[in-house]
Amino acid sequence: MTTYDVPRAGTDFFQGTFDLNVNPAGVIAGYYVDESNAHHGFLRARDGTITTFDAPDAGTASGQGTTTASVDGINPAGAIAGYTLDASNVNHGFLRAPDGTFNTFDVPGGGITTFDAPGDRHRPLPGHELCQHQRAGGDRGVHP
């Protein structure tokens, strides 16, 4: 089992690393909450390399930012689905392509958007169950 923290993740309660999804290649998508309580996305490659990202126009105040979808948020190709909360506290959907480019969208007449990853629906591979480990110094990602 490997325990890890995304760099710049906060260490207080409700802060830290939240690994929500894994695709068949073992790539993990999730988000982390920094010491200002802003949310940011991350991608953890099978080799442990972590890439952080913020969707376009993501807010930077407490509770705002980039969050990956909690179910099926990454597909086998590595596209990541999620949503952002902007500086006006309005949610917007996003799709981050494997090359790091973003498509953002809003539901007509709506301001809150969440969705599952496109294409192949999947579940974590056996032995790749994801969880958050609550600790006094914040949450940590845990991956077997």
KOLGULO-393533 format. One record per residue (C-alpha): z, y negated, x; residue number from 1. Coordinates in steps of 0.05 Angstrom, whole numbers, plus 32768, in hexadecimal, padded with zeros to 4 digits. Example, Ala and Ser with C-alpha at 12.3 -4.5 7.8 and 13.67 -1.06 7.14 Angstrom:
BEGIN
<r pz="809C" py="805A" px="80F6" num="1"/>
<r pz="808F" py="8015" px="8111" num="2"/>
END
This chain:
BEGIN
<r pz="8000" py="8000" px="8000" num="1"/>
<r pz="7FEE" py="7FBB" px="801A" num="2"/>
<r pz="8016" py="7F7D" px="8007" num="3"/>
<r pz="7FF5" py="7F3A" px="8012" num="4"/>
<r pz="7FFB" py="7EF0" px="8003" num="5"/>
<r pz="7FC0" py="7EC1" px="7FFC" num="6"/>
<r pz="7FC7" py="7E88" px="802F" num="7"/>
<r pz="7FE3" py="7E49" px="800E" num="8"/>
<r pz="8001" py="7E70" px="7FD4" num="9"/>
<r pz="8044" py="7E53" px="7FBF" num="10"/>
<r pz="8084" py="7E79" px="7FC8" num="11"/>
<r pz="80AE" py="7E62" px="7F8D" num="12"/>
<r pz="80B5" py="7E85" px="7F4A" num="13"/>
<r pz="8073" py="7E88" px="7F23" num="14"/>
<r pz="804D" py="7E78" px="7F63" num="15"/>
<r pz="802B" py="7EA9" px="7F92" num="16"/>
<r pz="7FF1" py="7EDA" px="7F90" num="17"/>
<r pz="7FD8" py="7EFB" px="7F50" num="18"/>
<r pz="7FA5" py="7F33" px="7F5C" num="19"/>
<r pz="7F88" py="7F41" px="7F18" num="20"/>
<r pz="7F48" py="7F69" px="7F23" num="21"/>
<r pz="7F28" py="7F9B" px="7F52" num="22"/>
<r pz="7EE0" py="7FB4" px="7F51" num="23"/>
<r pz="7EC7" py="7FF9" px="7F66" num="24"/>
<r pz="7EBB" py="7FDF" px="7FAD" num="25"/>
<r pz="7F05" py="7FCD" px="7FB4" num="26"/>
<r pz="7EFA" py="7F82" px="7FB0" num="27"/>
<r pz="7F34" py="7F5E" px="7F8E" num="28"/>
<r pz="7F2E" py="7F1E" px="7F65" num="29"/>
<r pz="7F69" py="7EF5" px="7F50" num="30"/>
<r pz="7F8A" py="7EB2" px="7F55" num="31"/>
<r pz="7FC4" py="7E92" px="7F79" num="32"/>
<r pz="7FF3" py="7E5B" px="7F67" num="33"/>
<r pz="8002" py="7E29" px="7F9E" num="34"/>
<r pz="8042" py="7E02" px="7FAB" num="35"/>
<r pz="802A" py="7DCB" px="7F7B" num="36"/>
<r pz="8020" py="7E00" px="7F44" num="37"/>
<r pz="7FD5" py="7DF7" px="7F44" num="38"/>
<r pz="7FAA" py="7E36" px="7F3C" num="39"/>
<r pz="7F72" py="7E4C" px="7F6C" num="40"/>
<r pz="7F45" py="7E89" px="7F6C" num="41"/>
<r pz="7F41" py="7EBC" px="7FA4" num="42"/>
<r pz="7F18" py="7EF8" px="7FB8" num="43"/>
<r pz="7F35" py="7F2E" px="7FE6" num="44"/>
<r pz="7F02" py="7F5B" px="8008" num="45"/>
<r pz="7F11" py="7FA4" px="8014" num="46"/>
<r pz="7F1D" py="7F93" px="805E" num="47"/>
<r pz="7F53" py="7F61" px="804A" num="48"/>
<r pz="7F2A" py="7F21" px="8054" num="49"/>
<r pz="7F40" py="7EED" px="8021" num="50"/>
<r pz="7F11" py="7EB7" px="8007" num="51"/>
<r pz="7F2F" py="7E80" px="7FDB" num="52"/>
<r pz="7F08" py="7E56" px="7FAA" num="53"/>
<r pz="7F0D" py="7E20" px="7F74" num="54"/>
<r pz="7EDB" py="7E1C" px="7F3C" num="55"/>
<r pz="7EB7" py="7DD9" px="7F33" num="56"/>
<r pz="7EE2" py="7DA4" px="7F12" num="57"/>
<r pz="7F21" py="7DCD" px="7F14" num="58"/>
<r pz="7F5F" py="7DA3" px="7F0D" num="59"/>
<r pz="7F92" py="7D9E" px="7F45" num="60"/>
<r pz="7FD2" py="7D8C" px="7F1F" num="61"/>
<r pz="8008" py="7DBD" px="7F0C" num="62"/>
<r pz="7FED" py="7DF3" px="7EDD" num="63"/>
<r pz="7FA5" py="7DDE" px="7EE9" num="64"/>
<r pz="7F6F" py="7DFF" px="7F14" num="65"/>
<r pz="7F48" py="7E40" px="7F19" num="66"/>
<r pz="7F5E" py="7E82" px="7EFA" num="67"/>
<r pz="7F37" py="7EC4" px="7EFB" num="68"/>
<r pz="7F31" py="7EED" px="7EBB" num="69"/>
<r pz="7F6B" py="7F1D" px="7EB3" num="70"/>
<r pz="7F40" py="7F58" px="7E9D" num="71"/>
<r pz="7EFE" py="7F6B" px="7EBB" num="72"/>
<r pz="7EFC" py="7F2A" px="7EE3" num="73"/>
<r pz="7ECF" py="7F47" px="7F1A" num="74"/>
<r pz="7E93" py="7F74" px="7F11" num="75"/>
<r pz="7E78" py="7FA8" px="7F42" num="76"/>
<r pz="7E49" py="7F75" px="7F61" num="77"/>
<r pz="7E82" py="7F45" px="7F6F" num="78"/>
<r pz="7E75" py="7F10" px="7F3A" num="79"/>
<r pz="7EB8" py="7EF1" px="7F23" num="80"/>
<r pz="7EC6" py="7ED7" px="7EDD" num="81"/>
<r pz="7EFD" py="7EA6" px="7ECC" num="82"/>
<r pz="7F0F" py="7E62" px="7EB3" num="83"/>
<r pz="7F28" py="7E1F" px="7ECC" num="84"/>
<r pz="7F56" py="7DEC" px="7EB0" num="85"/>
<r pz="7F3C" py="7DA7" px="7EC3" num="86"/>
<r pz="7F60" py="7D65" px="7ED0" num="87"/>
<r pz="7F5C" py="7D56" px="7E85" num="88"/>
<r pz="7F7D" py="7D99" px="7E74" num="89"/>
<r pz="7F3D" py="7DB7" px="7E57" num="90"/>
<r pz="7F29" py="7DFF" px="7E67" num="91"/>
<r pz="7EE2" py="7E10" px="7E7E" num="92"/>
<r pz="7EC4" py="7E55" px="7E8C" num="93"/>
<r pz="7EA5" py="7E67" px="7ECE" num="94"/>
<r pz="7E7F" py="7E9E" px="7EF0" num="95"/>
<r pz="7E82" py="7EA1" px="7F3C" num="96"/>
<r pz="7E47" py="7EC6" px="7F59" num="97"/>
<r pz="7E50" py="7EF5" px="7F95" num="98"/>
<r pz="7E30" py="7EBF" px="7FC1" num="99"/>
<r pz="7E67" py="7E8D" px="7FAC" num="100"/>
<r pz="7E3D" py="7E62" px="7F7E" num="101"/>
<r pz="7E59" py="7E50" px="7F39" num="102"/>
<r pz="7E3F" py="7E4B" px="7EF3" num="103"/>
<r pz="7E6E" py="7E27" px="7EC3" num="104"/>
<r pz="7E6A" py="7E23" px="7E78" num="105"/>
<r pz="7E8D" py="7E0F" px="7E38" num="106"/>
<r pz="7E89" py="7E2E" px="7DF4" num="107"/>
<r pz="7E67" py="7DFD" px="7DC5" num="108"/>
<r pz="7E9C" py="7DD7" px="7D9E" num="109"/>
<r pz="7ED4" py="7DF8" px="7DC7" num="110"/>
<r pz="7F00" py="7DE5" px="7E00" num="111"/>
<r pz="7F1F" py="7E27" px="7E11" num="112"/>
<r pz="7EF5" py="7E5E" px="7E30" num="113"/>
<r pz="7F07" py="7EA2" px="7E4E" num="114"/>
<r pz="7EDB" py="7EDF" px="7E55" num="115"/>
<r pz="7ED3" py="7F22" px="7E78" num="116"/>
<r pz="7EA7" py="7F2E" px="7EB4" num="117"/>
<r pz="7E5D" py="7F38" px="7EA7" num="118"/>
<r pz="7E3B" py="7F7B" px="7EA8" num="119"/>
<r pz="7E5E" py="7FBC" px="7EB9" num="120"/>
<r pz="7EA3" py="7FC2" px="7E9B" num="121"/>
<r pz="7ED2" py="7FE9" px="7EC7" num="122"/>
<r pz="7F1A" py="7FFA" px="7ED4" num="123"/>
<r pz="7F3E" py="7FFC" px="7F17" num="124"/>
<r pz="7F2E" py="8039" px="7F40" num="125"/>
<r pz="7F65" py="806E" px="7F45" num="126"/>
<r pz="7F98" py="8056" px="7F78" num="127"/>
<r pz="7F83" py="800E" px="7F71" num="128"/>
<r pz="7FB2" py="7FF7" px="7F3A" num="129"/>
<r pz="7FC3" py="7FAE" px="7F42" num="130"/>
<r pz="8004" py="7F8D" px="7F36" num="131"/>
<r pz="802C" py="7F4F" px="7F46" num="132"/>
<r pz="806D" py="7F59" px="7F6A" num="133"/>
<r pz="80A1" py="7F26" px="7F55" num="134"/>
<r pz="80CD" py="7F10" px="7F8D" num="135"/>
<r pz="80FE" py="7ED8" px="7F97" num="136"/>
<r pz="80CB" py="7EB3" px="7FC1" num="137"/>
<r pz="8091" py="7EB8" px="7F90" num="138"/>
<r pz="805F" py="7EEE" px="7F7E" num="139"/>
<r pz="8036" py="7F18" px="7FAE" num="140"/>
<r pz="7FF8" py="7F41" px="7FA4" num="141"/>
<r pz="8002" py="7F8C" px="7FAB" num="142"/>
<r pz="7FC8" py="7FBB" px="7FB7" num="143"/>
<r pz="7FCD" py="8005" px="7FCB" num="144"/>
END
